[in-house]
Amino acid sequence: MPAFLLILISALHYVKSGAALWLAAIAITAAATVRAVDLAWRRLESSSTGHAKWIWDAGAVTHPAPLRFTASRSLVIAEPVSWARAKIFVQYGYVLRLDGRQVGAGEMRPGDPLDVYDLSSAFPPGVHVFEIEAESATGIGGILFALDISGHGRGAVVSDGSWRIRGRPAWVWGEPPIYPWLFPLEKTARAFRAAAQ
C-alpha cells in the first residue's frame, strides 16, 4: 500500500506540474494576444487620418485609361478658428483647393507619407468648400483626406461617402489599412507646407 501511495502522490505532483505549465502557457499567450490587439487599436485610433476612408470615382473602369475628376465637400464654420491642418494622400496626383483657391498639390505613390497643410488662416466663419482634383494614368487610385480644426476637433472633415464626384456620392474603398496604401503616416520633414503655395 505505501508504494501505491508514493506512485499516486508522484503522479499527482506530475499532473499538477504539467497543468501549472499549461496554465502558465495559456496565460502568457492570452496576455500576448491582448497586447497585440491593444496595440492595433491604439495605432488605428492614433492614425493621422482618424476615421477617414479611401474614396474614388464611382464610375466603372473597364480598361486602364487616364482619369481626372474632382471630389468636393463643404464645411460650415460658425466660430473663429485658431488652428487647422489638412492631411491628404492621393494616388497618383492631386490639386487641393479651399473655396476655389489652390492650397496644395502633389504626386504620390504607395509608401509615400501624407502631405500636411497648415490652413489656420483660411477659415473665417461661413461655408467653405474643399475640392480635390485627382488624376490617375490607369483610372485606379485612392484619396484619403482628414481635416483637424479648432472647435471641431480631429477629423472634422474626412474622406467618406459624403464627398460628391460628378453629382454622385464618392465610391468608398474602405478604411486603412487597405493594400497598397496601408496607413500613410505624416512625415515631419514634409509636414506643414505653407498654405499659400
N, C-alpha and C positions, 0 to 999 in steps of 0.2 A: 504494500500500500504506500509506504513512503516514497518508493521510486515513481509510482504513478503520480503522486502529488508533485514531486520535483519536475516531472515531464510536463504536467499541466501548468505549473507556475512558469516554467520556462517557455512553454508555448504561448501563454497569455502575455508574458513580457514581450515576446517576439511580435505578437499581433498588435499589442499596444504601441510598440516602437514603429512598426510598419504603418499603422493607422495615423500616428502622430506625424510621420514623414509625409504621408499622403495629404493630410490636412494642411501641413505647412506648405506643400507644393501648390495645393489649390488656393490657399490664401495669397501666396506670392503671385500666382497667375491672375487672380481676381484683382489684386492691387495694381498690377501692371496694366491690365485691361482698363480699369477705371482711370488710371493716369493717362493712358493713350487717348481715351475718349475725351477726358477733360482738356487735354492739350489741343485736340482737334476742334472742340467747341470754342476754346479761347482764341485760336487762330481765326476761326470763322467770325467770331464776334468782334475781333480787333482788326478784321480785314479793312483795308484802307477804303473800300467802297461799300462797306456795310451790307445792305440788302439789295444792292444793285444787281440787275440781271443782264446777261448778254442778249442784245437785241440786234435785229437786222431787218431788211426789207422783206415783206411777206410775199413778194412776187415769186412765182415759180422759176427756178433756174433749171432749164432743160439741158443746157450745154454751157461750157465755160465761155463767158463773154464779159467784156468790161461793163461795169455797173457804177452809176453815180446817182445818189439820192440825198434828200435832206430829211432828217428826223427832227421834230420840233416838240417843245413842251413849254408851257407857261407857268409862272410863279407869281403870286401876289405877295408883296411886301407891305406891311402896314406900319411898321416902326423903323426908325433909323437903324442901319446896320453898322456894327463896329468892325466886323471881320467876315470874310467869305473866301472860300477857296474851292475851285473846281478841279476834280481829278478825272482824267479821261484816258481811255485806251481804245484805239480804233485800228483794226487791221483792214486795210493797208494804209490808207491815207485819210486825213480829215481836215476840215476847217471848222473851228468853233466860233460861233457868233452869239453875242448877247445883245438883244434889242437892235439887230441889224449891223452891229459893229463887230469886226473881227477881233477876237481876244486871244486866239491861238490857232496853230496849225501844226501838222506833223505827219510823219510816216512811221509806221510801227510794224514789227514782226513779233511772233510769239517769243516770249522770253524778255522782251523789252520792258522797262519799267513804265509806270503811269506817267503821263505828263500832268503837272500840277500848276495851276494858275491862281495867282492872288487877285481876287476880284473885289477886294474890300471897299473900294471907292466907286463901284459900279452899280450900287443898289439903292437909289433914293426910293422912298415909298411909292408904290404903284405896281402896275402889272409889268412883268418882264418876261421876255420870250427867249428861250435857248434854241439855237438851231445848230445841228451837227451835220455838215455836208460830208458824207462818207463816200469813198470810192474803193473799188476793187477791180483788179485786172481780170479776175476769174469769175466775178459775180458772187463769190462767197466771202464772208468776213464776219466781224463782230464788233459791236460798240458796247463799251462799259463806261458809265458816267456816274459820278456822285458829286453833289454839292453840299459842303458843310458851310453853314451860315449862322451868325449870331441871332438869337431869338427863335431859331427854328431847329438848331442842333445839327448833329452829324447825320448825313444822308437826307437832308431836307428835300432834295430832288435827286432821284436815282433813275437810271435807265430801267424801264419796265414796260409793260403793255400799255401804259397811259401815254407814251410818246406816239406821235402821229407821223406816218410816212405816206405821202400821196393820198391823204384823207382817210387812211385806214390805221387801225392800231398796229404798232410795231410787232414783228414776229419775235417771240421770246425763245431763245435757245435754252435758257436756264441759268441758275446761279453758279458762280465759281465754286469749285474748280470744274472747268469743262475743258477737255482737250481741244485744241492745242494750247489754250491760253492759261489754264490753271488759275493761280492767284497773282495777277500783276501787282507788284509792290511799288511803293514810292521809292525813288532813289534821290537822296538828299542833294546830289550834285545837280540834278535836273529839276528839283522841286522849286516851287515859287518863281517860275518865269514871270517876267514883268507882264502885266495885263495889257499894256499898251504897245504891243508888237507892231 
